[in-house]
Structure formats: structure tokens, C-alpha cells
Amino acid sequence: MNMSMRMLAAPTALVFQIQLAWAVEAEPPAPVLEWSFYVLLIFAVCVGAFVFFKTSNKRKEAPLSNMLVESRRPLNFVHPDTTVTESVSKMHDENIGALLVMEDDNLVGIFTERDALTNVLAAGIDPNSTKVSAVMTEKPFCVDPSTTIEEAMSIVTNRKIRHLPIVHNGKLVGIVSSGDLTHWMVEDREDEIRELVDVAAHTRPR
């Protein structure tokens, strides 16, 4: 049982006992039942908010290496001589928003959806004959796996980028996007919020 559910246990049990006693002895007054439900609902919201922010702080302090271990996402990359058409086709097939451009195990650039729109489509360049190296973002900003989630979020926000390659000892080990970082922060909250709603729903007067 997680923290929020433990904190809800006592008041929830009390409300159940009151409703059970009323059910056995007499018909409870409707206003009192409504009052008990809304008190518990407000309490549940407060507990949920407290646990959310406390847990969020812990997740912000986690290193990117933790995210890489959990995601186990394969690296998607192309050679600098790959055409833009081939690169965009691969991005579509893999359902990703960016491709790493690698040459002899060295990261030389990154090709993103923004590059395709700005440097190719808007510029009127032929994607079939243009190499991805001509329109990619060269020398992308990289971070170490020890970088925290909070630091990574700050980097993508301040630099206005959506993808952040992760390099360790000169070797590319992964990449994260702004969407990955956001998902990491909220992925455990959905089940917890659902539990809180279920507890409140079971105490609502019929």
C-alpha cells in the first residue's frame, strides 16, 4: 500500500463505520452523508497533491541513466550520406521525431522533424537528392548519464530543443526527448490517482 492510500485508510475506515452503523440502526440523514463524503473527497485531494509533489521531487533528482535502464529503447541512426527522403521514411516507420547521424561510431549531428520542415520543405530543397548531413543540426548539445531529470528538463526548455543525446566517455549511449522526460515525471501517478478516486467513490452516499 502506497503512502497516499495509508494516509487515507484511517478517515476512510471511520466513514465506513459511521455509514454501517447508520445502515443497521436507522436511515442516516442525507445532509450528514453528503458532508462526510465531501470531507473525505477534499482530504483525498490534499493527500494526493502532497504525495504527487513529494514523489515528483524524487523523480526529478533521478539520473538519466535510470530512464535509459527502464526504457531500453534502441538507438535509431543514419549515415551522413543518407538522403533526406530515406531519413524521413525511417522516422515514419519507427514513429520517432529525430534520427541520430553517426559516422564511424561518432555522433556528428541530429536530424529532427524541425530540420525537415525548416531546412528542407520551407527551403524548397529536393529531399531525394539531398544528403541528411546538409540539413541536419550539427554538433547537438549532449549530456552525461549522470545528468538529473530536472537538469535535463531545464536544458531542453532553455535551449528550446526537443531531443537530448546522452554520451558517456565519448560514446553515445542513448537519447531522450522532452516527451520522455514529461512521461517519466507522471507515469506512476495515473494508478495512484485512480486509487484515490476509487476510495472516494466507494464512500459516496447512495
Residue, then its C-alpha position, 0 to 999 in steps of 0.5 A: m500500500n502506497m503512502s497516499m492510500r495509508m494516509l487515507a485508510a484511517p478517515t476512510a475506515l471511520v466513514f465506513q463505520i459511521q455509514l454501517a452503523w447508520a445502515v443497521e440502526a436507522e436511515p442516516p440523514a442525507p445532509v450528514l452523508e453528503w458532508s462526510f463524503y465531501v470531507l473525505l473527497i477534499f482530504a483525498v485531494c490534499v493527500g494526493a497533491f502532497v504525495f504527487f509533489k513529494t514523489s515528483n521531487k524524487r523523480k526529478e533528482a533521478p539520473l538519466s541513466n535510470m530512464l535509459v535502464e527502464s526504457r531500453r529503447p534502441l538507438n535509431f541512426v543514419h549515415p551522413d550520406t543518407t538522403v533526406t527522403e530515406s531519413v524521413s521514411k525511417m522516422h515514419d516507420e519507427n514513429i520517432g521525431a529525430l534520427l541520430v547521424m553517426e559516422d564511424d561510431n561518432l555522433v556528428g549531428i541530429f536530424t529532427e522533424r524541425d530540420a525537415l520542415t525548416n531546412v528542407l520543405a520551407a527551403g524548397i530543397d529536393p529531399n531525394s537528392t539531398k544528403v541528411s548531413a546538409v540539413m541536419t543540426e550539427k554538433p547537438f548539445c549532449v549530456d552525461p548519464s549522470t545528468t538529473i531529470e530536472e537538469a535535463m528538463s531545464i536544458v531542453t526548455n532553455r535551449k528550446i530543443r526537443h531531443l537530448p543525446i546522452v554520451h558517456n566517455g565519448k560514446l553515445v549511449g542513448i537519447v531522450s526527448s522532452g516527451d520522455l522526460t514529461h512521461w517519466m515525471v507522471e507515469d506512476r501517478e495515473d494508478e495512484i490517482r485512480e486509487l484515490v478516486d476509487v476510495a472516494a467513490h466507494t464512500r459516496p452516499r447512495 
